[in-house]
Amino acid sequence: MSRDHSISFFDTQFRSATSVASAGSSALNPFETLALPYLSGTVLDFGCGLGNLACAAARQGCRVTALDASAVAIDHLQRRAADEQLSVSATLADLRDYPISGSFDAVVAIGVLMFFDCTTAYRVLHELQSSTRPGGVAVVNVLIVGTTFMDMFVPNGGHCLFPSDELARRFAGWEILQAETHDFDAPHQTIKRFATLIARKPGGQG
Ligand SMILES: C[S@@+](CC[C@H](N)C(=O)[O-])C[C@H]1O[C@@H](n2cnc3c(N)ncnc32)[C@H](O)[C@@H]1O
């Protein structure tokens, strides 16, 4: 299986999600719902998927830079943003190796870092932290140790299950605004367990 298995997986999922008129398709997922009230100013949505959060943030006045490796998702988001005249710049990118330029008032990475091997995931997380302006907010959501659900991952190393205290460790010195764990049912009577951390970077005007 190639290291791009996860990207193909999501392209296929997003193609079917956007080809049927699904009433709930633009609804925020629980992690995006947690994140939205913390977003203002310039926002980086890193691994934006279909862009529900990017559009919701733009509707509340944010200027959003949205990145994802799914061509289906980025096409869809570009069309939505143009139709609604939203301030969303959506770009196709493989985020395992993407030079982030500039700094942002809010940086969001929901459900994406776990698709990278751990070395890459931790390096990219550090880059995201560096790209958050002092006083800005980072929202990070990852799958954590304890899950028994592995179907969507490349076997043998193409993914990262974060140890349950890893986000707290890596955000030491930041003001923790919210730290949550959520469990969901998964196939074969297993569970998916996610950790979400919302933290403010020290410094700046708040
Ligand atoms: C679980 S979805 C989360 C999407 C969105 N953040 C949300 O909360 O709905 C994971 C996203 O990561 C993207 N992704 C996976 N591997 C990627 C890679 N190497 N580079 C960029 N995006 C990637 C997928 O295309 C997908 O949009």
The ligand as an SDF file (V2000), in Angstrom:
LIG
                    3D

 27 29  0  0  0  0  0  0  0  0999 V2000
  -10.3090   13.2170    9.1510 C   0  0  0  0  0  0  0  0  0  0  0  0
  -10.1690   14.3570    7.8290 S   0  0  0  0  0  0  0  0  0  0  0  0
  -10.2830   15.8790    8.7200 C   0  0  0  0  0  0  0  0  0  0  0  0
  -10.7240   17.0180    7.8660 C   0  0  0  0  0  0  0  0  0  0  0  0
  -11.1870   18.2740    8.6350 C   0  0  0  0  0  0  0  0  0  0  0  0
  -10.1130   18.8740    9.3910 N   0  0  0  0  0  0  0  0  0  0  0  0
  -12.3390   17.9390    9.5380 C   0  0  0  0  0  0  0  0  0  0  0  0
  -12.2330   18.0840   10.7510 O   0  0  0  0  0  0  0  0  0  0  0  0
  -13.3790   17.5150    9.0070 O   0  0  0  0  0  0  0  0  0  0  0  0
   -8.4360   14.2440    7.4560 C   0  0  0  0  0  0  0  0  0  0  0  0
   -7.9760   15.1830    6.3770 C   0  0  0  0  0  0  0  0  0  0  0  0
   -6.5650   15.0750    6.2560 O   0  0  0  0  0  0  0  0  0  0  0  0
   -6.2430   15.1540    4.8860 C   0  0  0  0  0  0  0  0  0  0  0  0
   -4.9190   14.5580    4.6810 N   0  0  0  0  0  0  0  0  0  0  0  0
   -4.5050   13.2850    4.9310 C   0  0  0  0  0  0  0  0  0  0  0  0
   -3.2010   13.1450    4.5990 N   0  0  0  0  0  0  0  0  0  0  0  0
   -2.7850   14.3750    4.1460 C   0  0  0  0  0  0  0  0  0  0  0  0
   -1.5530   14.8890    3.6640 C   0  0  0  0  0  0  0  0  0  0  0  0
   -0.4460   14.1210    3.5720 N   0  0  0  0  0  0  0  0  0  0  0  0
   -1.4820   16.1950    3.3180 N   0  0  0  0  0  0  0  0  0  0  0  0
   -2.5810   16.9890    3.4010 C   0  0  0  0  0  0  0  0  0  0  0  0
   -3.7710   16.5570    3.8420 N   0  0  0  0  0  0  0  0  0  0  0  0
   -3.8820   15.2730    4.2180 C   0  0  0  0  0  0  0  0  0  0  0  0
   -7.3630   14.4110    4.1890 C   0  0  0  0  0  0  0  0  0  0  0  0
   -7.4610   14.7260    2.8210 O   0  0  0  0  0  0  0  0  0  0  0  0
   -8.5590   14.8800    5.0120 C   0  0  0  0  0  0  0  0  0  0  0  0
   -9.1270   16.0500    4.4820 O   0  0  0  0  0  0  0  0  0  0  0  0
  1  2  1  0
  2  3  1  0
  2 10  1  0
  3  4  1  0
  4  5  1  0
  5  6  1  0
  5  7  1  0
  7  8  2  0
  7  9  1  0
 10 11  1  0
 11 12  1  0
 11 26  1  0
 12 13  1  0
 13 14  1  0
 13 24  1  0
 14 15  1  0
 14 23  1  0
 15 16  2  0
 16 17  1  0
 17 18  1  0
 17 23  2  0
 18 19  1  0
 18 20  2  0
 20 21  1  0
 21 22  2  0
 22 23  1  0
 24 25  1  0
 24 26  1  0
 26 27  1  0
M  CHG  2   2   1   9  -1
M  END
$$$$
